[in-house]
Amino acid sequence: MSYLKHPANYDKFPSVPVIANKGKSFSGWESIVVQIDKLLAGHGNAIVAIDCYPGVDKSFIKESIVSEGTFSQAQWLDADDCYQSGEALEARLADTLTDDRVFGRMSCATLQEYLLAEKVAQCQQQCVNNQGILFIIGTGASLIYKNDLLIYVDYPRWQRQLDWRAGGSNWLAENPDEDQLKKYKRGFFWEWRLADRHKRELFDKFDLFLDVLAQPVAMIDQAAFQSGLQACLATPFRLNPFFDPGVWGGKWMEDVCKLPESKKNYAWCFDGVPEENSLTLNYDGVLVTMPSINLVLAKPVELLGAQNYARFGAEFPIRFDFLDTMQGGNLSLQVHPLTDYIQQTFGMHYTQDESYYILDAGEDASVYLGLKTGVKSEELIAAIEVAQQTGVLDDDKYVNKFAVGKHDHVLIPAGTVHCSGNNAMILEISATPYIFTFKLWDWGRLGLDNRPRPVHIEHGRKVIQAERDTQWCREQLLNAVTVKEENEHFTCERTGLHALEFIDTHRYWIKTAVDISTNGGFQMLNLVEGEEVVIESINGEFAPFHVHYAETVIIPAALLRYRIRNISGKNSGVIIASVRRQEA
């Protein structure tokens, strides 16, 4: 089956042009080493800190710098040798990581808490005794000793996950063969939390920012880094999407997004998840990619808006992603924790309220949503526990199954049992803590690693809201659409989300153009119908920004107002999500 009745113009490699660049960019190891040498001119003895996000290949950096010749006689220290490790570290992390394959508790620790004083003292003495150039490289290198030059090397979380799948170990661990889910858990709950807190302190301190995954390797100075952040705040922008296979994956994205053919069907596309995605900045042809969380951490007020920052802190609270079950299978039957439960159990501030926007659908597309009228949650749980042994669940007896079609919008407040059926292409509009999904039943499948996919029945039984029955779901959660404005240029509809959720969504059917206000907060949008629209500045603040079918775009709060113009000649559909405003 081909889905190319839809436009196939999805851009998989977006970048943000840095027009008003006040700094310098460098490409290739030769020019990078020349710049380091230039900045060290006049220093007879000098300490260079190369501070790295966990996952960076330190040996590659060292070998590349040394091979250029300028620093062939330099001394090198590994900052990672200064941290607690081995059994002592594992014992200390037991409460954070727990025994669960998937869930831990969010760490509030800092890198400094894991440094060993005696190890740091040894490194510091070597720095004192140093004659010539000494490099300290590793996570937290800038904490070890006062430096004359600070280089920061970041690392994308998506690449980190690929490394773990390929046999890579977690930071400060030797666990190449450990369960991939446990590696991810260690990264999500502990490793990334410490590393993010640390690098946030360095955003206005480092001299150089190095992207070692660029081809060729690329580097920018502090002024260019700040110019890149400002460039993102001055225009609509996109993140770098990535696509991942899954046992229930389909064929829609492979076709429409022009992906390489894969024996393992693509299930997810993360396009609009700053917690996971990366962001590419274009400095007149020098491409530098960094985790998009950097923008959130460095410029939260300008990106999110003052009210959202006051409510969520430096966290991006909404995400867009795709779930593709076209010619695939059902998602796992699942439920998300209530806010109180996620706070008390996992240390998260808010939970995963969400919705399914049906971007495309086969004739038999459906969603499972809520319990059937009269069914108690303990009855469903008991049946699932039996099904874990028998491999069979009479889902029709316990859970509603509603037919859905293209452009339907299904609202899913936390505590609602749900999942997508097969032959649906879902644009998931969700609160960001997406890891907290309690799988209840997975249709007897194995994961791509040939292991049973984990279920969390005990967590699930504590949060299922049984009163969300057939009638309640039909009235409250299916296509709760109201027309807000209609004229010869556009129609604006409010499509959700539910009153229990903090996300608001509006769909615009655009014949010519529509002017939109951000109301002091960020927005996310996706072109759900039509080949192409252009986002224009009403007062000329940014260049026209073209959006293709199915692409997700972030509108920073700093933009205030913008215009969406239909340039395809046919009615175009755009859905926009924002945080529901709290009126004074």
VOGU-3710 file (C-alpha; in Angstrom, 3 decimals, decimal comma):
1> msylkhpany> 0,000/0,000/0,000  1,280/3,475/-0,857  0,524/6,564/1,208  1,948/8,979/-1,359  -1,487/10,457/-1,938  -0,068/12,671/0,799  2,725/15,140/-0,055  6,162/13,559/0,402  8,114/16,740/1,062  8,966/16,196/4,730
11> dkfpsvpvia> 12,360/17,744/5,583  14,391/15,306/7,705  17,388/17,639/8,093  16,183/21,080/9,243  18,564/23,758/10,519  18,355/27,276/11,918  20,383/29,894/9,996  22,419/32,099/12,324  22,308/35,372/10,416  23,443/37,858/13,064
21> nkgksfsgwe> 26,456/35,839/14,192  28,684/37,826/16,531  31,234/35,049/16,957  33,415/32,636/15,036  32,929/29,125/13,706  35,526/26,556/12,741  35,428/23,370/10,683  37,920/20,488/10,748  40,521/19,517/13,326  43,280/21,581/11,774
31> sivvqidkll> 41,428/24,885/12,150  40,163/23,877/15,597  43,660/23,147/16,918  44,956/26,389/15,383  42,257/28,301/17,280  43,038/26,544/20,572  46,715/27,359/20,115  45,882/30,983/19,341  43,805/31,337/22,502  46,671/29,882/24,563
41> aghgnaivai> 49,265/32,258/23,112  51,273/33,861/25,871  50,570/31,068/28,346  53,809/29,262/29,107  51,979/26,808/31,309  48,253/26,366/30,697  45,361/24,176/31,801  42,764/23,325/29,146  39,519/21,792/30,415  37,565/19,770/27,852
51> dcypgvdksf> 34,291/19,242/29,701  32,201/16,462/28,133  28,599/15,341/28,304  28,446/11,607/29,127  28,913/9,538/25,978  31,552/11,679/24,281  34,443/9,644/22,847  37,312/11,171/24,815  39,989/9,088/23,117  38,833/10,341/19,695
61> ikesivsegt> 39,197/13,944/20,823  42,603/13,367/22,383  43,943/11,474/19,363  42,591/14,085/16,947  44,155/17,004/18,823  47,481/15,254/19,342  47,687/14,145/15,699  47,710/17,759/14,533  51,146/18,096/16,119  50,792/21,375/17,995
71> fsqaqwldad> 49,990/19,670/21,293  51,852/16,401/20,796  53,825/16,952/24,021  50,846/17,994/26,150  49,883/16,103/29,283  46,384/14,637/29,711  44,237/13,862/32,770  40,871/12,068/32,728  38,311/13,799/34,938  36,159/10,664/35,014
81> dcyqsgeale> 38,848/8,979/37,138  37,924/11,350/39,974  34,415/9,971/40,509  33,041/7,266/42,697  32,582/4,053/40,710  32,171/0,314/41,001  30,228/-1,328/43,812  30,261/1,792/45,981  28,528/3,810/43,268  26,029/1,061/42,505
91> arladtltdd> 25,062/0,848/46,169  24,645/4,600/46,344  22,386/4,630/43,257  20,158/1,757/44,377  17,345/3,982/45,639  17,462/6,152/42,506  17,570/3,351/39,944  15,400/0,772/41,796  15,055/-2,851/40,679  12,536/-2,044/37,940
101> rvfgrmscat> 13,566/-2,447/34,283  12,004/0,866/33,273  11,316/3,207/36,181  13,585/4,890/38,683  13,318/8,112/40,680  14,450/11,473/39,378  17,818/12,409/40,854  18,347/15,873/42,326  22,093/15,306/42,761  25,023/17,202/41,241
111> lqeyllaekv> 28,288/15,990/39,759  30,219/17,412/42,713  28,505/14,972/45,085  30,186/12,022/43,357  33,725/13,404/43,185  36,295/11,713/45,445  38,301/14,291/47,356  41,536/12,279/47,325  41,338/11,695/43,570  40,635/15,370/42,892
121> aqcqqqcvnn> 43,563/16,355/45,111  45,901/14,098/43,127  44,812/15,691/39,856  45,123/19,163/41,312  48,684/18,451/42,425  49,551/17,359/38,884  48,116/20,637/37,639  50,238/22,586/40,122  53,364/20,728/39,026  52,565/21,019/35,337
131> qgilfiigtg> 55,125/22,433/32,943  53,612/23,245/29,555  50,084/22,453/28,343  47,866/20,088/30,330  44,434/18,922/29,156  41,794/17,754/31,641  39,131/15,875/29,693  35,887/14,254/30,797  32,539/14,959/32,409  32,956/17,793/34,899
141> asliykndll> 36,529/18,543/33,805  36,022/22,208/34,656  35,375/21,246/38,299  38,811/19,730/38,827  41,097/22,750/38,583  41,027/26,376/37,485  41,455/26,424/33,724  42,899/28,891/31,236  40,655/27,637/28,421  37,317/25,837/28,695
151> iyvdyprwqr> 35,960/23,729/25,830  32,542/22,110/26,156  31,672/18,982/24,157  27,985/18,060/24,087  26,359/14,789/23,047  22,826/14,076/21,704  20,620/11,785/23,747  19,408/9,953/20,664  23,020/9,068/19,760  23,562/7,973/23,343
161> qldwraggsn> 20,679/5,519/23,018  22,084/4,149/19,755  25,434/3,661/21,477  23,806/1,689/24,291  22,018/-0,537/21,797  25,339/-1,175/20,070  26,974/-2,337/23,307  28,069/0,934/24,836  28,176/1,375/28,601  26,670/4,000/30,854
171> wlaenpdedq> 28,837/6,721/32,325  31,000/5,421/35,205  29,830/1,865/34,523  31,009/-1,200/32,641  27,687/-2,647/31,507  27,926/-3,274/27,741  25,660/-6,329/27,862  23,076/-5,009/30,295  19,413/-4,756/29,343  18,989/-1,706/27,073
181> lkkykrgffw> 15,973/-0,546/29,067  18,068/-0,464/32,229  20,792/1,504/30,462  18,217/4,037/29,339  16,745/4,175/32,837  20,163/4,947/34,317  20,640/7,699/31,745  17,186/9,218/32,123  16,885/9,249/35,903  20,473/9,912/36,923
191> ewrladrhkr> 23,158/10,425/34,296  21,372/13,092/32,229  20,034/14,929/35,280  23,493/15,512/36,720  24,997/16,354/33,348  22,257/18,863/32,487  22,594/20,676/35,804  26,325/20,951/35,252  26,325/22,137/31,647  23,651/24,699/32,448
201> elfdkfdlfl> 26,217/26,374/34,701  28,693/26,516/31,795  26,551/28,101/29,069  28,040/31,566/29,625  31,464/30,368/30,792  32,990/28,109/28,157  35,270/29,597/25,513  34,572/27,037/22,793  31,737/24,609/21,988  32,741/21,457/20,098
211> dvlaqpvami> 30,503/19,180/17,991  32,487/15,982/17,428  29,671/14,228/15,520  29,604/16,853/12,760  31,063/15,902/9,385  33,601/17,434/9,464  33,957/18,165/13,178  32,840/21,722/13,985  33,438/24,282/16,720  32,052/27,692/17,680
221> dqaafqsglq> 33,138/30,236/20,244  31,062/31,624/23,116  29,760/34,580/21,106  28,632/32,299/18,261  26,931/29,962/20,738  24,923/32,846/22,160  24,128/34,095/18,649  22,797/30,652/17,794  20,459/30,620/20,776  19,195/34,094/19,897
231> aclatpfrln> 18,617/32,983/16,294  16,251/30,260/17,546  14,280/32,777/19,596  13,839/35,092/16,606  12,159/32,650/14,191  9,931/29,597/14,029  12,212/26,546/14,028  12,241/22,783/13,813  14,173/20,134/15,699  16,020/17,221/14,103
241> pffdpgvwgg> 13,516/14,351/13,832  14,540/10,772/14,442  12,690/7,579/13,620  12,709/4,370/15,607  11,373/0,857/14,955  8,939/-0,963/17,214  7,061/-4,239/17,360  3,802/-2,515/16,430  5,353/-0,231/13,789  3,773/0,515/10,425
251> kwmedvcklp> 4,650/1,708/6,942  3,210/5,226/6,701  6,319/7,145/7,801  8,595/5,041/5,618  6,518/6,064/2,629  5,550/9,676/3,351  8,774/10,726/5,112  10,939/8,926/2,538  12,807/6,748/5,025  15,198/3,914/4,157
261> eskknyawcf> 13,408/0,603/3,819  13,661/-1,399/7,019  12,809/-4,967/7,973  11,741/-3,590/11,347  8,827/-1,244/10,778  9,191/2,323/11,997  6,951/2,909/14,999  7,920/6,318/16,379  9,046/9,650/15,064  10,260/12,158/17,639
271> dgvpeenslt> 9,792/15,542/15,967  9,199/18,175/18,610  10,591/16,626/21,810  13,282/18,972/23,180  14,084/16,469/25,936  15,295/14,026/23,250  15,751/15,847/19,924  18,724/17,850/18,709  18,923/21,246/17,073  21,199/22,172/14,157
281> lnydgvlvtm> 22,560/25,702/13,792  23,897/26,845/10,410  26,788/29,296/10,659  27,169/30,207/6,998  27,686/26,576/6,006  29,313/25,333/9,221  26,677/23,076/10,798  26,753/22,633/14,574  24,284/20,258/16,213  23,495/20,297/19,912
291> psinlvlakp> 20,784/18,853/22,169  17,749/21,115/21,898  17,386/20,996/25,679  20,237/23,543/25,676  17,871/26,214/24,398  15,324/25,338/27,084  17,909/25,446/29,864  19,715/28,584/28,648  16,760/30,732/27,548  13,646/29,428/29,321
301> vellgaqnya> 11,777/32,714/29,715  12,298/33,861/26,116  11,406/30,421/24,731  8,556/29,362/27,036  7,165/32,724/28,131  7,189/34,148/31,652  3,985/32,463/32,794  5,029/29,027/31,536  8,480/29,407/33,076  6,895/30,312/36,408
311> rfgaefpirf> 4,754/27,187/36,202  7,157/24,581/34,785  10,645/25,986/35,312  13,210/25,294/32,608  11,262/22,369/31,144  9,506/22,203/27,793  6,105/20,856/28,838  4,590/19,817/25,464  5,849/17,329/22,910  4,705/16,218/19,455
321> dfldtmqggn> 5,538/12,772/18,096  4,223/10,222/15,613  2,914/6,725/16,339  2,633/4,684/13,134  0,504/1,516/13,178  -0,389/1,552/9,463  -0,073/-2,126/8,434  1,259/-2,619/11,958  -0,240/-3,692/15,263  -1,945/-2,347/18,347
331> lslqvhpltd> 0,050/-0,329/20,839  0,208/-1,818/24,315  -2,896/-1,288/26,429  -1,703/1,321/28,918  -2,466/4,041/31,416  -0,519/7,096/32,606  -0,111/8,011/36,279  -2,122/10,714/37,984  -0,221/13,844/38,991  -0,163/12,966/42,680
341> yiqqtfgmhy> 1,061/9,450/41,929  3,905/10,531/39,670  5,003/13,135/42,213  4,984/10,760/45,162  6,430/7,739/43,353  8,911/9,120/40,823  9,648/12,708/41,818  8,166/14,240/38,656  6,338/17,581/38,766  3,530/16,761/36,344
351> tqdesyyild> 2,202/13,775/34,454  1,617/12,666/30,889  -1,759/13,936/29,845  -2,046/13,452/26,100  -4,183/13,171/23,018  -4,191/11,280/19,718  -4,717/13,415/16,637  -5,537/11,029/13,784  -3,284/12,244/10,992  -4,336/9,372/8,739
361> agedasvylg> -6,404/6,228/9,109  -7,272/2,994/7,403  -10,871/1,853/7,093  -10,638/-0,240/10,264  -8,685/2,245/12,388  -9,653/2,398/16,047  -8,590/3,442/19,521  -9,089/1,656/22,803  -10,321/4,169/25,361  -11,733/3,807/28,883
371> lktgvkseel> -13,492/0,904/30,558  -16,833/-0,380/29,386  -19,764/0,780/31,452  -20,146/-1,399/34,515  -16,598/-2,780/34,437  -14,548/-2,217/37,585  -10,816/-1,601/37,359  -10,046/-4,637/39,528  -11,946/-6,819/37,049  -9,738/-5,633/34,197
381> iaaievaqqt> -6,592/-6,098/36,278  -7,616/-9,630/37,290  -8,258/-10,559/33,651  -4,880/-9,122/32,613  -3,089/-11,091/35,327  -4,661/-14,285/33,998  -3,811/-13,260/30,424  -0,155/-12,928/31,408  -0,230/-16,689/31,899  -2,634/-17,762/29,139
391> gvldddkyvn> -1,619/-15,246/26,474  -5,258/-14,349/25,779  -7,311/-11,351/26,922  -10,938/-10,769/26,018  -10,309/-7,043/25,625  -13,754/-6,440/24,098  -15,320/-7,448/27,414  -13,516/-4,775/29,426  -12,271/-1,880/27,251  -14,105/0,382/24,796
401> kfavgkhdhv> -12,968/0,278/21,179  -14,014/3,307/19,127  -13,666/3,612/15,361  -11,676/6,680/14,282  -11,028/8,457/11,014  -8,681/11,053/9,567  -8,636/14,314/11,590  -10,429/12,875/14,606  -8,987/14,044/17,917  -9,033/11,692/20,919
411> lipagtvhcs> -8,337/13,208/24,348  -6,578/11,061/26,963  -6,254/12,579/30,445  -4,007/10,658/32,838  -5,696/7,677/34,462  -7,588/6,709/31,286  -6,928/3,210/29,922  -6,079/3,548/26,245  -4,056/2,628/23,190  -4,151/2,989/19,439
421> gnnamileis> -5,312/0,102/17,339  -3,670/-0,860/14,073  -3,945/1,048/10,787  -3,788/4,495/12,363  -1,243/7,277/11,965  -1,194/9,205/15,223  0,132/12,671/15,908  0,522/12,390/19,669  0,173/15,730/21,447  1,307/15,173/24,976
431> atpyiftfkl> 2,785/16,544/28,155  6,499/15,798/28,145  7,139/13,125/30,855  6,624/10,448/28,196  8,646/7,678/29,851  5,897/7,158/32,424  3,626/4,744/30,590  2,231/1,849/32,605  1,803/-0,993/30,124  -1,018/-3,250/31,245
441> wdwgrlgldn> -1,269/-5,724/28,375  0,947/-6,119/25,321  -0,981/-8,710/23,341  1,511/-11,458/24,213  4,330/-9,956/22,124  8,084/-9,964/22,509  10,094/-6,783/22,015  12,628/-6,290/19,236  15,210/-7,698/21,668  13,170/-10,948/21,796
451> rprpvhiehg> 12,408/-10,384/25,455  8,926/-9,893/26,930  8,093/-6,204/26,981  7,730/-5,006/30,579  4,280/-4,435/32,003  3,469/-2,493/35,151  0,204/-3,885/36,397  0,806/-2,921/40,034  1,377/0,721/39,129  -1,549/0,646/36,716
461> rkviqaerdt> -4,092/-0,711/39,182  -3,456/2,308/41,461  -4,247/4,967/38,863  -6,987/3,598/36,558  -10,053/5,835/36,684  -12,924/3,373/36,229  -15,585/6,104/36,094  -14,284/6,979/32,623  -16,675/4,513/31,065  -18,288/4,215/27,644
471> qwcreqllna> -20,633/7,169/27,866  -18,129/9,416/29,649  -15,446/8,777/27,018  -17,840/9,262/24,125  -19,081/12,574/25,538  -15,855/13,945/27,011  -12,947/12,563/24,967  -14,006/12,001/21,361  -13,926/14,970/18,985  -14,791/17,667/21,513
481> vtvkeenehf> -14,654/20,284/18,750  -16,108/23,788/18,977  -15,895/26,434/16,262  -14,278/29,603/17,666  -14,174/31,772/14,535  -15,131/31,401/10,902  -14,752/33,779/7,959  -13,749/33,796/4,295  -10,064/33,388/5,188  -10,012/30,637/7,824
491> tcertglhal> -11,960/28,574/10,327  -10,651/28,179/13,869  -11,775/25,188/15,954  -10,877/24,334/19,514  -10,271/20,580/19,607  -9,155/20,087/23,224  -7,545/19,053/25,363  -9,788/17,941/28,177  -10,448/20,322/31,087  -8,318/18,061/33,296
501> efidthrywi> -5,278/18,721/31,096  -3,135/21,843/30,826  -2,666/21,683/27,053  -4,920/23,638/24,698  -5,230/22,775/20,997  -6,746/24,752/18,134  -7,109/23,617/14,540  -7,093/26,165/11,728  -8,510/25,392/8,297  -6,784/28,065/6,247
511> ktavdistng> -8,078/29,226/2,867  -5,855/32,299/2,556  -4,151/33,385/5,774  -4,612/33,792/9,527  -2,844/36,011/12,082  -2,092/34,328/15,403  -0,901/35,640/18,766  1,324/33,587/21,049  -0,305/35,311/24,057  3,076/35,458/25,742
521> gfqmlnlveg> 3,727/31,698/25,557  5,366/29,245/23,167  3,331/27,263/20,658  3,848/24,064/18,689  2,169/23,412/15,373  1,915/20,715/12,744  0,641/20,890/9,158  -1,974/18,125/9,264  -3,506/18,808/5,842  -2,034/20,348/2,712
531> eevviesing> 1,281/20,411/0,915  2,849/23,568/2,315  2,166/26,750/4,258  4,470/29,634/5,072  4,817/31,314/8,452  5,409/35,029/8,042  6,373/37,814/10,395  3,690/40,476/10,573  6,266/43,204/11,160  9,267/41,738/9,295
541> efapfhvhya> 11,102/40,297/12,323  11,999/36,992/10,642  12,291/35,519/7,171  9,359/33,514/5,728  9,420/30,001/7,184  8,075/27,166/5,026  6,281/24,246/6,652  5,625/21,004/4,787  3,059/18,315/5,407  3,414/16,564/8,795
551> etviipaall> 6,301/18,766/9,976  6,295/20,049/13,553  7,367/23,642/14,256  8,094/25,471/17,516  7,034/29,104/17,846  9,056/30,819/20,621  7,141/33,026/23,045  9,432/35,915/22,096  7,798/36,172/18,644  4,454/37,456/20,021
561> ryrirnisgk> 2,547/37,410/16,671  2,845/35,666/13,304  0,858/34,883/10,182  0,260/31,507/8,531  -0,340/31,799/4,782  -1,720/29,039/2,600  0,380/28,851/-0,582  -0,813/25,494/-1,910  -4,138/26,683/-3,337  -6,137/24,094/-1,390
571> nsgviiasvr> -7,552/24,281/2,090  -4,722/23,610/4,560  -5,062/22,342/8,117  -2,771/23,335/10,985  -3,100/22,192/14,584  -1,530/24,392/17,263  -0,844/23,387/20,858  -0,059/25,668/23,768  -0,310/25,754/27,536  -3,800/26,807/28,566
581> rqea> -3,541/30,362/29,840  -4,081/31,172/33,490  -5,963/34,434/33,572  -4,963/36,956/36,222
//
